Amino acid sequence: MRITAVEEYGLRCLVALARRGPGEQLSITEIAEMEGLSVPYTSKLLSIMRKCGLVTAERGRTGGFTIARPTDQISLYEILTALGGPLIDPKHCQKHSGQLDQCIHLDNCSVHDVLGGLAGYVKEFLLDTSLNDLASGLPSSFIQKAKHEIVLDDAFLRKQMEKDGRANTGS
């Protein structure tokens, strides 16, 4: 899974709005300046998010953008799929069928199963992490668990490398 520029910058714009507080508005120019983006690009991102129901807009001199719902009810999964589409392209197997019209492994594909399983883990992680988690800087329990597992995996890898004589000596 790759995070596109649209997803990254759109998420940053939402975090900026969420940190502002419920019902508080920011103009496109303010958000663009806060995030180091151009006004037209920020406008494009906010337009996408408005159409997806993530933000609301009020026109006029005193208008601006606000978060559409409470931030603890907006998951990162909702945000990233709104900005970039599905985690795994539903036509993935058709795009990678080699020289054939259809993949020869459609009925029994371990690669598809692995990618689907990975997408499931990523989706669970993103569903369990809210915009509020990002805006407040407080990691969800799932993030804490994932960090713990990463540390365990890293320790396991180091032990394996030491055992195999491939320890990183720092040179």
N, C-alpha and C positions, 0 to 999 in steps of 0.2 A: 504494500500500500504506500503510495506516495501522496504527500500533501501538496496540493497545487498552490500557486501564489494567490489565487482567488480564495481558496479555503483559509490559508494562513492570514491574509489581510482582512478578510471578512470576519474571521474569528476575533482578530485584534480589535476591529471596530466595535464588535458586540461587547467585548470585555470593557472597552472604554466607556460605552454607554451604561453597562451594568454597574461599573464602579461609581458612576454618577448618582445612582440611587433610583428607586421606583418613581416613575412619573417625571423625572428630570430630563430635560431636553438638551441636545447638542446639535449645532448646525453642521452641515457638511464640511464647511470650512474649518470649524473647530476640530472635528474628528480627523480631517486630513492633516492638520497641523500636529495634532497629538501623536499621530501614527507615522508621520513622515511620508505621506502619500499625496499624490496629486488630487486636486478637487474633482476632476472628471472621473478618475478611477474610483475614488471614494463614493461618488454619486452612483456609479455603476453597481458597486457592491451593495450599497444601501437599497438600491432599487430591487436587486435580486432578493434581498432579505425581507423587504416590504411585501413583495409578491408572495413570499413563502410564509408570511405571518409572524416573522421573528421581530420586526420593528414596525412602528407606526410613524406616520409623518404628519406634521401639521404645517400647512403653508403659511406664508406671510413673513413679515419682518421679524416677528417674535416667534416664528415657528421653528421647527427642528425635528429631530428624530428621538424616539424613546423606545425602550424595550416593550414589546407587545404584551408579555405575560410575566409573572413572577420568575425570576432567574433560576429558582430551584426546580421549575417545571420545564426548563428548556435544556435538553441533553446535548452533549457534543455530537452525538450521532445525528440528531435532527439538524443541527447546524451544518455539519460537514456534508451530509447528503443533500441538503438544500442548496449548498454552494457548489458541490462537485458531482452529485449523482451517487450511484450505488458504490459500495466499497469494492466489490468485484463485479466487473462487467458481466451481465447475464449472457452476453454473446462471446465470452472469453474463449470457449472451446471452438466456436466457429472461426474465430480469428486466428487460432493457432492449430489449424488442421493439416499443416504441411502442404503438400501439393494436391491434396484431395479436397473435395467439396465439404466433407464432413470428417471429423476426427474418428479414427478407427477404434478409439477407446471409449466411445460414448457410453456403452453399457457397463463397463468395468474399468473405471479410471481412478487409479490411486492418486494421481496428481490433482485431479479435480476434487477428490475427497479431502486432500491436505489443504488446498486453497480454500475450500468451503469451510473446513474446520477453523482455519486461521481467521477467516472473515467472521466466523461466529464469535471467536474470542475477542477480536477487535471490536465487534459490534457490542458485545456485552460490556466491555470496558468503557466504550463511548456512551452507552445508554446509562451506565452507572455514574457517569461524571457530568455534573450540571454546569451551566454557565455560572451559577453562583459559586461553585467550587473554584473555578478559575478566577473569578472576580475578587473573591475573598482571600484567595491564596491558601485555603484550607483543603488539603487533599481528601478525597472521599476514601472510604474504607477500601474500596477496590484498588485505588491508586496505591494506598499504603501496602496492600497485599502484593500488588504487582512489583513494587519497589523491593519488597522483602524477597520475592521469588527471583528477581534479577540479581540481587546480592548473592543469594544461594547459588544460582547458576554460575555467577562469576567466580565464586569460591571453588565450586566444583571444577570449573575449567582450569583454574590455577593449579589445583591439586593434580589434575590429569596431566598438565604440562610438566609439572615438577616430576611426576612419576615417570613420564616418558623422556625426561632429560631435556625438555624444551623450555625450561623456566626462563622468564624474561630477566636478563641480568642488567638491564638498563643501559646497555651499550649498543 
